């Protein structure tokens, strides 16, 4: 069976106050064409459909159009919620959506959310697991609560009694320990939200979401496909695309990457002002790092004649010990970054302790879960 694996769409996302909805629309239109061109049998969407739990009308309309186009291919769609999504919104009208071949994740329970497909090799089971928090799983096991997410996920998967002799595919949205994280994911503190790839060995393929850098997570059968677009300048060197996954007879797997063609690329350019001004004009999203000793008057205005979508400008002096100078606002900080910055201001530059960071993290998690 051939799957197309995508994740981390983050529809509605803005970077440096730039609305990316048209960039996202351009890539989403390529996905149904990939399904048809490469003869895919089903689509796996591994979470973070939206960028926020209360998406805008434009974001909802774009996802609606995308799912209609994808459903029109006649292939089944398996879609889960990520940490940025509202689980209730993703699973809304799930019974009706199934009539169109769209299977969405529901809140985690002791009953596995499993669907069975059939190909020339026989049956293949597809499991959906939305983004998991320790508190959500512990509510299922009130008499035996776990201390870590890894313990909790292990207990949950054991309760599902997955048959290792069958072909099993998982769609989930989680940090796998050891995976390389980039600049635009929300980080867990001290590994609290990380799990070991060994928990997923029972699956012939684990279609992962959550980390934006495409990569294997321990083996070829456990993979992050990466985000829809580059969402941070730390992702400039990443190649965004979908994974084509062929699950053949038990134990035989092949994974290939198909690149997306973005409306605008995201690039970081470093050098002296005079050299950068000689670049060919481009409408890509650009961060410029100047290596001059001082920032020239109206450097931003001059650079925008070459790069109209200049989003970030920094001065990085060559002088030893000189601090970099930000001229344009960087990417928006997370709530945890705001706390750390505030703590440093209030405590003469000292960093917050691990205990303090964990306390704030717990509060933020409780707020996100509506408690």
MIMARNU-254757 format. One line per field, with one value per residue (C-alpha): residue number from 1; residue in three letters; z, x, y. Coordinates in steps of 0.1 Angstrom, whole numbers, plus 5000, padded with zeros to 4 digits. Each point is the difference from the previous one (the first is absolute). Example, Ala and Ser with C-alpha at 12.3 -4.5 7.8 and 13.67 -1.06 7.14 Angstrom:
<sites>
k <- [1 2]
r <- [ALA SER]
z <- [5078 4993]
x <- [5123 5014]
y <- [4955 5034]
</sites>
This chain:
<sites>
k <- [1 2 3 4 5 6 7 8 9 10 11 12 13 14 15 16 17 18 19 20 21 22 23 24 25 26 27 28 29 30 31 32 33 34 35 36 37 38 39 40 41 42 43 44 45 46 47 48 49 50 51 52 53 54 55 56 57 58 59 60 61 62 63 64 65 66 67 68 69 70 71 72 73 74 75 76 77 78 79 80 81 82 83 84 85 86 87 88 89 90 91 92 93 94 95 96 97 98 99 100 101 102 103 104 105 106 107 108 109 110 111 112 113 114 115 116 117 118 119 120 121 122 123 124 125 126 127 128 129 130 131 132 133 134 135 136 137 138 139 140 141 142 143 144 145 146 147 148 149 150 151 152 153 154 155 156 157 158 159 160 161 162 163 164 165 166 167 168 169 170 171 172 173 174 175 176 177 178 179 180 181 182 183 184 185 186 187 188 189 190 191 192 193 194 195 196 197 198 199 200 201 202 203 204 205 206 207 208 209 210 211 212 213 214 215 216 217 218 219 220 221 222 223 224 225 226 227 228 229 230 231 232 233 234 235 236 237 238 239 240 241 242 243 244 245 246 247 248 249 250 251 252 253 254 255 256 257 258 259 260 261 262 263 264 265 266 267 268 269 270 271 272 273 274 275 276 277 278 279 280 281 282 283 284 285 286 287 288 289 290 291 292 293 294 295 296 297 298 299 300 301 302 303 304 305 306 307 308 309 310 311 312 313 314 315 316 317 318 319 320 321 322 323 324 325 326 327 328 329 330 331 332 333 334 335 336 337 338 339 340 341 342 343 344 345 346 347 348 349 350 351 352 353 354 355 356 357 358 359 360 361 362 363 364 365 366 367 368 369 370 371]
r <- [UNK UNK UNK UNK UNK UNK UNK UNK UNK UNK UNK UNK UNK UNK UNK UNK UNK UNK UNK UNK UNK UNK UNK UNK UNK UNK UNK UNK UNK UNK UNK UNK UNK UNK UNK UNK UNK UNK UNK UNK UNK UNK UNK UNK UNK UNK UNK UNK UNK UNK UNK UNK UNK UNK UNK UNK UNK UNK UNK UNK UNK UNK UNK UNK UNK UNK UNK UNK UNK UNK UNK UNK UNK UNK UNK UNK UNK UNK UNK UNK UNK UNK UNK UNK UNK UNK UNK UNK UNK UNK UNK UNK UNK UNK UNK UNK UNK UNK UNK UNK UNK UNK UNK UNK UNK UNK UNK UNK UNK UNK UNK UNK UNK UNK UNK UNK UNK UNK UNK UNK UNK UNK UNK UNK UNK UNK UNK UNK UNK UNK UNK UNK UNK UNK UNK UNK UNK UNK UNK UNK UNK UNK UNK UNK UNK UNK UNK UNK UNK UNK UNK UNK UNK UNK UNK UNK UNK UNK UNK UNK UNK UNK UNK UNK UNK UNK UNK UNK UNK UNK UNK UNK UNK UNK UNK UNK UNK UNK UNK UNK UNK UNK UNK UNK UNK UNK UNK UNK UNK UNK UNK UNK UNK UNK UNK UNK UNK UNK UNK UNK UNK UNK UNK UNK UNK UNK UNK UNK UNK UNK UNK UNK UNK UNK UNK UNK UNK UNK UNK UNK UNK UNK UNK UNK UNK UNK UNK UNK UNK UNK UNK UNK UNK UNK UNK UNK UNK UNK UNK UNK UNK UNK UNK UNK UNK UNK UNK UNK UNK UNK UNK UNK UNK UNK UNK UNK UNK UNK UNK UNK UNK UNK UNK UNK UNK UNK UNK UNK UNK UNK UNK UNK UNK UNK UNK UNK UNK UNK UNK UNK UNK UNK UNK UNK UNK UNK UNK UNK UNK UNK UNK UNK UNK UNK UNK UNK UNK UNK UNK UNK UNK UNK UNK UNK UNK UNK UNK UNK UNK UNK UNK UNK UNK UNK UNK UNK UNK UNK UNK UNK UNK UNK UNK UNK UNK UNK UNK UNK UNK UNK UNK UNK UNK UNK UNK UNK UNK UNK UNK UNK UNK UNK UNK UNK UNK UNK UNK UNK UNK UNK UNK UNK UNK UNK UNK UNK UNK UNK UNK UNK UNK UNK UNK UNK UNK UNK UNK UNK UNK UNK UNK]
z <- [5000 4991 5024 4997 5033 5009 5033 5017 4975 5026 4978 5011 5011 4998 5001 5008 4996 4964 4992 4984 4989 4962 5004 5018 4973 4973 5016 5011 4964 4991 5024 4982 4968 5017 5012 4964 4983 5024 5003 5038 5017 5031 5016 5035 5016 5033 5019 5004 4973 5013 5016 5030 5018 4989 4963 4979 4974 4972 5015 5005 4964 4986 5019 4988 4964 5004 5015 4973 4972 5018 5005 4963 4992 5015 5024 5037 5023 5035 5020 5037 5022 5012 5029 4981 4991 5019 5002 5001 4968 4981 5010 4994 4978 4997 4993 4970 4988 4999 4972 4979 5010 5026 5033 5028 5034 5031 5036 5012 5018 5011 4967 4971 4971 4973 4963 4977 4963 4975 4973 4980 5031 5022 5028 5015 5033 5003 5035 5008 5031 5005 5019 5034 5034 5032 5018 4972 5001 5039 5000 4982 5027 5032 5022 4985 4989 4981 5010 4964 4966 4988 5028 4992 4962 5006 5023 4974 4971 5020 5008 4963 4996 4965 4980 4990 4973 4981 4980 5022 4992 5026 4995 5030 5010 5027 5008 4995 5022 4981 4970 4987 5009 4981 5007 4996 5022 5035 5021 5030 5032 5013 4976 5018 4967 4983 4995 4988 4964 5015 5009 4963 4988 4998 4971 4965 4994 5024 4982 5024 5004 5024 4989 4970 4987 4978 5015 5011 5037 5008 4969 4965 5013 5024 4981 5002 4966 5012 4997 4970 4997 5015 5031 5015 4987 5018 4974 4970 4990 5004 4969 5006 4984 5004 5006 4977 5022 4985 5026 4982 5016 5037 5007 4966 4997 4976 5007 4974 5003 4975 5003 5002 4978 5022 4989 5018 5013 5034 5000 5023 4983 5018 4990 4996 4990 4967 4990 5009 4980 4969 5003 4975 5011 5016 5016 5023 5037 5011 5031 4995 5024 4994 5008 4999 5030 5002 4987 4971 5000 4985 4993 5003 4973 4976 5005 4994 4965 4993 5024 5004 5024 5023 5034 5022 5001 5024 5005 5009 5006 4993 5030 5027 5029 4982 5005 4970 4995 4989 4978 4990 5024 5001 4999 5028 5032 5017 5034 5017 4982 5014 5035 4997 4986 5028 5026 4988 5001 5036 5012 4986 4970 5019 4983 5015 5018 4985 5029 4991 4963 5007 5023 4972 4974 5022 5002 4963 4994 5024 4982 4966 5013 5014 5036]
x <- [5000 5013 4995 5007 5012 4997 4998 5004 4980 4995 4973 4996 5035 5017 5037 5013 4964 4999 4968 5011 4965 5008 5033 4982 4972 5026 5016 4967 4989 5030 4990 4969 5021 5027 4974 4989 5034 5017 4970 4996 4974 4995 5012 5014 4998 5020 4986 5003 4974 4996 5025 4978 4971 4976 5008 4989 4971 5026 5019 4969 4989 5034 5000 4964 5010 5031 4981 4973 5027 5018 4967 4992 5030 4979 5028 4995 5014 5012 5005 5008 5002 5033 5009 4990 4966 4967 4993 4962 5002 5021 4976 4968 4975 5024 4972 4988 5036 5006 4973 5025 5029 5015 5008 5009 5014 4978 5011 5022 4983 5006 4985 5025 4988 5009 4990 5008 5009 5006 5026 5016 5019 4969 4988 5018 4989 5002 5001 4993 5015 4995 5025 5003 5006 5008 4969 4977 5014 5000 4963 4996 5020 4989 5011 5035 5011 5034 5027 5013 4983 5022 4986 4965 5003 5015 4971 4975 5015 5002 4963 4993 5013 5014 5007 5037 4993 4977 5012 4994 5003 4998 4993 5011 5012 5028 5036 5022 5031 5032 4982 5016 4977 5000 4990 4962 4988 4988 5026 4993 5020 5024 4986 4967 4981 5025 4996 5024 4998 5001 4963 4991 5019 4967 4990 5012 4999 4995 4989 5012 4992 5012 5036 5004 5033 4994 5020 5000 4994 5020 4992 4986 4966 4997 5001 4992 4990 5005 4978 4981 5022 5031 4987 5032 5033 5017 4982 5015 5021 4972 4983 4963 4978 4978 5011 4988 4999 4997 4990 5003 5001 5007 5033 5006 4998 5012 4999 5006 4997 4982 5008 4975 5004 4995 4985 5029 5032 5014 5037 5027 5027 5031 5028 5010 4973 5017 5003 4964 4987 5016 4976 4973 4966 4978 4965 5011 4996 5034 5021 5031 5029 5024 5037 5009 5015 4970 4965 4997 4973 4967 5016 4966 4984 5029 4999 4963 5005 5017 4980 4965 4991 5029 4987 5031 5031 5029 5035 5026 5032 5033 5016 5007 4975 4976 4964 4977 4975 4965 4985 4967 4978 5009 4976 4973 5011 4980 4984 5028 5026 4981 5002 5038 5006 4979 5018 5034 4988 4988 5031 5029 5005 4999 4982 4969 5006 4988 4975 4986 4998 4982 4975 4991 4999 4975 4978 5001 4990 4971 4989 5002 4979 4974 5005]
y <- [5000 5034 5029 5037 5014 5037 5019 5034 5020 5029 5016 5036 5005 5034 5006 5035 5012 4986 4980 4967 4990 5003 4982 4972 4999 4996 4970 4984 5000 4978 4972 4986 5001 4980 4974 4995 5002 4975 4976 5004 4978 5022 5032 5003 5035 4999 5030 5038 5007 5035 5023 5008 4984 5028 5004 5029 4997 5002 4971 4979 5007 4990 4967 4993 5006 4978 4971 5003 4998 4972 4980 5004 4978 4971 4990 4996 5028 4993 5032 5006 5031 5014 5022 5032 4986 5000 4962 5006 5021 4974 4972 5021 4981 4971 4976 5020 5006 4962 4998 5021 4978 5024 4983 5025 4993 5001 5005 4972 4972 4964 4988 5004 5021 4975 4996 4972 5002 4972 4997 4972 4989 4998 5022 5029 5017 5038 5015 5036 5016 5038 5021 4984 5016 4981 5013 4988 4964 5000 5007 4967 4982 5017 4971 4998 5035 5003 5024 5006 5003 4971 4977 5011 4994 4966 4991 5013 4981 4968 5003 5001 4965 5007 4968 5000 4974 5024 5031 5030 5037 5028 5037 5021 5034 4998 5008 4969 5001 5008 5016 5032 5030 5033 5036 5000 4970 5005 4984 4977 5007 4974 4973 5000 4995 4977 4963 4973 4987 4964 5004 5002 4969 4980 5022 4993 5038 5029 5032 5027 5037 5027 5005 5022 4986 4969 4971 4964 4995 4969 4980 5002 4988 5030 5033 5037 5014 5036 5031 5013 5031 5015 5017 5013 5013 4971 4978 5016 4970 4975 4985 4999 4974 4969 4965 4972 4968 4966 4973 4967 4965 4999 5016 5014 5038 5027 5038 5028 5037 5022 5037 5028 5031 5031 5033 5017 4984 5010 5009 5014 5022 5009 5025 5036 5025 5009 4964 4992 5030 4983 4970 4993 5014 4974 4998 4972 5004 5013 5004 5021 4998 5029 4995 5037 5017 5024 5001 5024 5027 4987 4966 4984 5023 4994 4962 4999 5014 4966 4979 5014 4971 5008 4987 5001 5022 4995 5014 4974 5018 4982 5017 4974 5001 5024 4991 4996 5029 4993 5027 4984 4980 4963 4971 5003 4984 4972 5006 4981 5022 5031 4985 4994 5035 5016 4979 5012 5036 4996 4981 5019 4977 4967 4971 4985 4967 4967 4998 5034 4992 4967 5018 5025 4972 4981 5032 5005 4964 5003 5031 4983 4971 5023 4991]
</sites>
